[in-house]
Amino acid sequence: MHLFHVYVWPLLGILAGNSAKGSGISGTNGYVEYFPGTADSKVIITASHGGYLEPISIPDRTKGCLSGAACIWTHTCGSMNSQCTAKTLRDTKTKELATELTAALGTQTGKRPHLIVNHLNRRKLDPNRDTEEAAFNVSAAVTAYNEYHKFITDARAHITGAGLLLDIHGQSHPEKWIELGYLISKSRLNTDDLKPTLSSIRSLYNRHSTSMNFDALLRGTNSFGGLLSSHGYKVVPSPGNMSPGSGNFYSGGYTVKTYGSRYGDSIDAIQIESPYALRTSERATYVAALTAVVKDFLKLYY
């Protein structure tokens, strides 16, 4: 059994240099952390790939072993195979982006979102994967992984009715667009083969299917991408970029698949993949735009 430690910390003073107050629930060794939202919050924000901690007690995730067509993700599986190379690149400044978005939404709406953060470098832990690939069967990493996902489960339990999880990520694709992942693949977007039952916003569609079709919710004027593109950003999918075409695109990973509404429940999930500049030099303006978009999106649908 692992004990959690509760601290009253300046939320942004610890993570991003501001003085907003928040209660941080820290997992074992401070590797993961949960900042509970206000009681009436409908929003959960997660940041799994922006951590900096690199404890030497947790070996780096490198390569696993190939067994048939499957990868065995441990450090002791035998002969490592390049086909089972772990992705370890940190999504720079996504922890800060998530933290600042959380604080801005709390300030402007009076309803602070739930925030779950992984402080470990992605070389040590990747919470946006299943357990084996995420932690390579390293005990301390497995513990942090389990605590991270328990925090998400705890946050979900505090939301009554419809809710929205935003999973914050970063990418360095040459298109420099914002990619919104709803579990709708690139090929399906390109061919207009859009099925709400396959998406992480299935509940959103079910609630509004009598007044809006799924295409409009996914990439129409009042979709998340449509609202964000109205602030001058290049977003896919959105009215201006209905599909990625031949461009790079991430459709969503483990977190939105596990905690979105694809398999039921009423909490939807969107993976937000932001280009480098929006996470660094242009972050303040981007946070302001994202805050406005989330507020508008909540008013429309939640």
N, C-alpha and C positions, 0 to 999 in steps of 0.2 A: 504494500500500500504506500502511495506517495502522498506527501502532505503538500498543500498549496499554501503559500504565504501571501497575506494581503498587506498592501502598502497604500497609503494615501500619498500620491506623487503628483507633481505638476505634470500633466499628461504630455504637453509639448515641451516642457522644460527638460524632461528626460529624453524625449525622442526627437524634438525638432526645434527647441529653443524658444518656446512661448510660455506663457504663464497660466494657460487654462488648466483648471483642476480636474482630476479624474482619479478613480480608484483602480489601481492595477492589481490583478490577481496573478501572481507569478508562479509558473510551474517549477519543477525541480531544477535547481541550479540557475534559475532565471533564464532558461533557454527559450521558453515560450511565455506569452503573456496575454491576459484577457482584461480589457477595460470594459466593464459592463455599461450598457447604455441606460438611458432613462426608462422608467417602467412602461411608458407608452410608445417607445420607439418601434418603428417598423423595419429598421434597416440594420443589417450586419455588414461590416467591412472586414475583409481578410487580406493579409499580406504575408505570403509564405516564402517569397524568394528574395527579400531585401535585407536579410540578416548579415551581421558582421562577425559574430563570435566564431572563433576557430579553436576550440579546446583540443589540445594534443591528445587527450584521452579518447577522443572519437576519431578513428582513422578516416581519411578522405574516401568518399565514394568515387570509385574509379571505373572498374569494369567487372562485370559478372561473367558467368560461364554459360555457354550455349548447350542446351540439352534438347536435342531434336529441333523444334522451332521455337522453343521457349528459353528465356533467360533465367538463370539462377543467380539471384542477387545476394551474394555473401562474399566475404573476404577469404573464405576457406573452401570454396567449391571446387578448386582444382585449377585447370588451365583456363585462364581468362581469355575472352574472345572480344574482338573489336566490335562485333555486331551487338554486343551488350554493353556498350559504353554509356555510362550515366551522364546525364546532362547536369552540369554543375555551375553554369554561368549565373552570377548574381544579377538580379534585375535591379540595377542601380537606382537608388533613391525611391524605390516603391514603398518602403516602410515609412519614409517621410511623407510621401504623397498620401498614403492611406491615413496617416495620423493627422495631417493638416486638413484633409477632407472631413474627417470625423469631427474635428474641433469646429470647423466652419459651419457644418450642418447643425451642430449642437448650439452654437451661438445664434445662428439665424432663425432656427425653428423652435428652440427650446427643448428639442428632443434629440439628445445625443445618441448617435448610433452605437451599437455594440462593435467593439474593435478587437480582433484577434491577430496577434503578431508573432511571427517566428523570428527570434534573434540570432539563430544559428546560420552561419554561412551555408549556402546550398551545397558546398562540397561535403558538409557534415550531415545535412538533413534536407530532404525535399518533401515537405508535407503535401504537395500537390501531386502525389503519386500514391499507389497502394503501398502497404506497409513494407513489403520486401524491398522494392526498388527504392523506397524513401530512406530506409535506415540501414540496409545491408546487414540486418540481424545484429547490430551493435546495441547492447542493452540500454545505454544512456540515450542513444538516438531513438530507439523504440519507445522509451518512456516519454521523451519530448513529443514524439509523433502522436502518441495516444493522448497526451494532455492537450495538445493543440486541437485535435479533433473533438475531444470532450468539451473544450471551451466553445467550439462552434455549436455542438449539440446543446450545451447549456444556454447559449444565446438564442438559439431557435426556440427553446422551451419557454422563453420569456415573451415571445411574440404570439399574440392571440390573433387568429385569422390570417389574412394575407400579409406577406412580408417580402422583403427584397434583400438578397445577398449580393454584394459587389465584391468580386475577387480581383484584386489589384495586381497587375503584372506589367512587365516592360519588354519591348522587343526592339531590335535594331534593323528591321527590314528596310531595304532601300526606298520603298514607297513612302515611308515616313507618315503613314496614316495611322489612325486609331482603329484597332481591330476589336470588335465586340463579338464575344463568343457566347452563342446560345445553344451549342451542341449541334448546330446545323452546319454540315460540312461544306467545304469550298465547292465541291462538285454539285451539291444540291442547290446552293445559292446560284451557281452559274447556269443551272438548267431549270431554275424555278420549281424544283421539286421540293416544295416546302411542306413539311408535315409537323403540325404542332405537337403531336404525340411523341416526337423524337426530341423536342426542345426542352431547355431548362426553364422556359417561361410558359409551360403548358397550363399551369393554373391561371396565369394572366389571361391567356386566350380563352379558357373555359369561362372565366368571369365576364368577358366582354365579347364573346363570339356572336351575340345577337346584334351588336352594333358595329363591330369591326371585323374584317377578315384578318387572317394570320399574317398575310403579306404586309398589311398596314401596320400591325403591331411590331413586326420585325424590321421594316425599313421604310415606313411611311413618314409623313411629316411629323406626326406625334409619337413616333418610336423613340427609343433612347438615342439611337443614332441620328434621327432627324432633328431632335432637340439639340444635340451636341453640335451637329453640323451648322445649325443656325447661328452659332457663336463664331463661325469662320473656320472651323476645323475640318480636315479631311477625314471622313469616317466611313468604315465599311462594316456592316451594311448600313446604308442610309439612302435617302432619295437621290443624292448625287453620285453615289457609288453603290449600286444595288447589289453587286457581287464583286468578288476579288478578281475575276477574270483569270489572267495568267499570273497575277501578283501573289505575294506571300500572304498567308492568312492563318491565324490560330483560331480554331472553332470552339475552344473550351476544353478544360481538362478535368482532373479528378474531383476538384472541389465543387465546381458547378454541376457536374454529373451526380455527385453524391448528395449534395444539399439543395439543389434546385428542385423544380417540381416535375421533372421528367417522369418520375415513377410514382407520382402522387404527392400528397401534402399540399400546402397552400403558400409555401415560400418559394418565390422565383429566384433565379440566379443569373447573373451576367458576368462574364469574364471581360475585364477591360485591359487591353494590351496597349500601352502608351509608348510612343517613340521617345528616344533619349532626351531630346531638347525639352519636351513637355514635363519630364521628370526632374530636370535640372535647372537650366537657366530661365526657362519660361514657366516654371512650376507655379508661381504665385498667381499668374493670370489664368493658368489652366485650372487650378484649384477653384478659383472664383467661378469659372464657367461650369465646371463639374457640379459645384454646389447648387448653382441655379438650375441645372438640368435635373439633378436628383429631386430638388424641391418641386419642379414642374411635373416630373414623372410621377411622383407620389400623389400630387393633387389630382392628376388625371386618372390614376388607376388603383390607388391604395387608400 
